[in-house]
Amino acid sequence: MIRFREATRAEVPAVVALLADDALGAAREGTDLAPYLAAFDAMQAEAANILIVGEAAGRIVATCQLTFISGLSLRASRRAQVESVRVAADLRGRGIGAALMAEAEARARAAGCTLVQLTTNRARGDAHRFYERLGFTPSHLGFKKPL
């Protein structure tokens, strides 16, 4: 059984390991935990920025970041941004990702959000199919620019 909850600082290494556990993540994540711990501390200071983990038998097996954004568009809708969705490689295909996303959606509703949005790398075809199965539509084109 998976239990979803907010992550603790001590779990940052396990979350980083999940982020690095695929071809894209392995190329972009680092081994120095200091920046990750500093980012976690910053997230904790922001009430609208949550790191969720899924725990099973004492092991962190899933994670995502959930950020609540207040805005003026769409009749001043509050939205939830989901980032960094990961499930342990050996447990994929067992419904953990769907349960994680359901947890994120429930938290978004409880926070007054009327929309959940996310971005995913174009190379992640399996992820695209997964999100579409959950009812997400690829309605927008996203852009990123390093600063």
Contacts in CASP RR format, 6 or more apart in sequence:
PFRMAT RR
TARGET T0000
AUTHOR 0000-0000-0000
METHOD contacts of the structure
MODEL  1
MIRFREATRAEVPAVVALLADDALGAAREGTDLAPYLAAFDAMQAEAANI
LIVGEAAGRIVATCQLTFISGLSLRASRRAQVESVRVAADLRGRGIGAAL
MAEAEARARAAGCTLVQLTTNRARGDAHRFYERLGFTPSHLGFKKPL
1 56 0 8 1.000
2 54 0 8 1.000
2 55 0 8 1.000
2 56 0 8 1.000
2 61 0 8 1.000
2 62 0 8 1.000
2 96 0 8 1.000
2 99 0 8 1.000
2 100 0 8 1.000
3 54 0 8 1.000
3 55 0 8 1.000
3 56 0 8 1.000
4 52 0 8 1.000
4 53 0 8 1.000
4 54 0 8 1.000
4 55 0 8 1.000
4 62 0 8 1.000
4 99 0 8 1.000
4 100 0 8 1.000
4 103 0 8 1.000
5 52 0 8 1.000
5 53 0 8 1.000
5 54 0 8 1.000
5 55 0 8 1.000
6 50 0 8 1.000
6 51 0 8 1.000
6 52 0 8 1.000
6 53 0 8 1.000
7 15 0 8 1.000
7 40 0 8 1.000
7 51 0 8 1.000
7 52 0 8 1.000
7 53 0 8 1.000
7 60 0 8 1.000
7 63 0 8 1.000
9 37 0 8 1.000
9 40 0 8 1.000
9 41 0 8 1.000
9 44 0 8 1.000
11 53 0 8 1.000
11 60 0 8 1.000
12 33 0 8 1.000
12 36 0 8 1.000
12 37 0 8 1.000
12 40 0 8 1.000
13 33 0 8 1.000
13 36 0 8 1.000
14 53 0 8 1.000
14 59 0 8 1.000
14 60 0 8 1.000
15 36 0 8 1.000
15 51 0 8 1.000
15 53 0 8 1.000
15 60 0 8 1.000
15 63 0 8 1.000
16 29 0 8 1.000
16 30 0 8 1.000
16 33 0 8 1.000
16 36 0 8 1.000
18 60 0 8 1.000
18 62 0 8 1.000
18 63 0 8 1.000
18 86 0 8 1.000
18 87 0 8 1.000
18 88 0 8 1.000
19 25 0 8 1.000
19 29 0 8 1.000
19 63 0 8 1.000
19 84 0 8 1.000
19 86 0 8 1.000
20 26 0 8 1.000
20 29 0 8 1.000
20 30 0 8 1.000
21 86 0 8 1.000
21 88 0 8 1.000
21 89 0 8 1.000
22 89 0 8 1.000
24 121 0 8 1.000
24 123 0 8 1.000
24 124 0 8 1.000
40 51 0 8 1.000
43 49 0 8 1.000
43 50 0 8 1.000
43 51 0 8 1.000
43 65 0 8 1.000
48 67 0 8 1.000
48 68 0 8 1.000
48 69 0 8 1.000
48 111 0 8 1.000
49 65 0 8 1.000
49 66 0 8 1.000
49 67 0 8 1.000
49 68 0 8 1.000
50 65 0 8 1.000
50 66 0 8 1.000
50 67 0 8 1.000
50 107 0 8 1.000
51 63 0 8 1.000
51 64 0 8 1.000
51 65 0 8 1.000
51 66 0 8 1.000
52 63 0 8 1.000
52 64 0 8 1.000
52 65 0 8 1.000
52 66 0 8 1.000
52 100 0 8 1.000
52 103 0 8 1.000
52 104 0 8 1.000
52 107 0 8 1.000
53 60 0 8 1.000
53 62 0 8 1.000
53 63 0 8 1.000
54 60 0 8 1.000
54 61 0 8 1.000
54 62 0 8 1.000
54 63 0 8 1.000
54 96 0 8 1.000
54 100 0 8 1.000
55 61 0 8 1.000
56 91 0 8 1.000
59 88 0 8 1.000
61 87 0 8 1.000
61 88 0 8 1.000
61 91 0 8 1.000
61 96 0 8 1.000
62 86 0 8 1.000
62 87 0 8 1.000
62 88 0 8 1.000
62 91 0 8 1.000
62 96 0 8 1.000
62 97 0 8 1.000
62 100 0 8 1.000
63 84 0 8 1.000
63 85 0 8 1.000
63 86 0 8 1.000
63 100 0 8 1.000
64 82 0 8 1.000
64 83 0 8 1.000
64 84 0 8 1.000
64 85 0 8 1.000
64 86 0 8 1.000
64 100 0 8 1.000
64 101 0 8 1.000
64 104 0 8 1.000
65 82 0 8 1.000
65 83 0 8 1.000
65 84 0 8 1.000
66 80 0 8 1.000
66 81 0 8 1.000
66 82 0 8 1.000
66 83 0 8 1.000
66 104 0 8 1.000
66 107 0 8 1.000
66 108 0 8 1.000
67 80 0 8 1.000
67 81 0 8 1.000
67 83 0 8 1.000
68 78 0 8 1.000
68 79 0 8 1.000
68 80 0 8 1.000
68 81 0 8 1.000
68 108 0 8 1.000
68 111 0 8 1.000
68 113 0 8 1.000
69 78 0 8 1.000
69 79 0 8 1.000
69 80 0 8 1.000
69 81 0 8 1.000
70 76 0 8 1.000
70 78 0 8 1.000
71 77 0 8 1.000
71 78 0 8 1.000
71 79 0 8 1.000
74 114 0 8 1.000
74 115 0 8 1.000
77 113 0 8 1.000
77 114 0 8 1.000
77 115 0 8 1.000
78 111 0 8 1.000
78 112 0 8 1.000
78 113 0 8 1.000
78 114 0 8 1.000
79 108 0 8 1.000
79 113 0 8 1.000
79 114 0 8 1.000
79 115 0 8 1.000
79 116 0 8 1.000
79 117 0 8 1.000
80 104 0 8 1.000
80 105 0 8 1.000
80 107 0 8 1.000
80 108 0 8 1.000
80 111 0 8 1.000
80 113 0 8 1.000
80 115 0 8 1.000
80 116 0 8 1.000
80 117 0 8 1.000
81 117 0 8 1.000
81 118 0 8 1.000
82 101 0 8 1.000
82 104 0 8 1.000
82 116 0 8 1.000
82 117 0 8 1.000
82 118 0 8 1.000
83 118 0 8 1.000
83 119 0 8 1.000
85 97 0 8 1.000
85 100 0 8 1.000
85 101 0 8 1.000
85 118 0 8 1.000
85 127 0 8 1.000
87 93 0 8 1.000
87 96 0 8 1.000
87 97 0 8 1.000
87 100 0 8 1.000
88 96 0 8 1.000
97 130 0 8 1.000
98 130 0 8 1.000
98 133 0 8 1.000
98 134 0 8 1.000
101 134 0 8 1.000
104 116 0 8 1.000
105 116 0 8 1.000
108 116 0 8 1.000
116 136 0 8 1.000
118 131 0 8 1.000
118 136 0 8 1.000
119 142 0 8 1.000
120 127 0 8 1.000
120 128 0 8 1.000
120 131 0 8 1.000
121 127 0 8 1.000
128 138 0 8 1.000
132 138 0 8 1.000
END
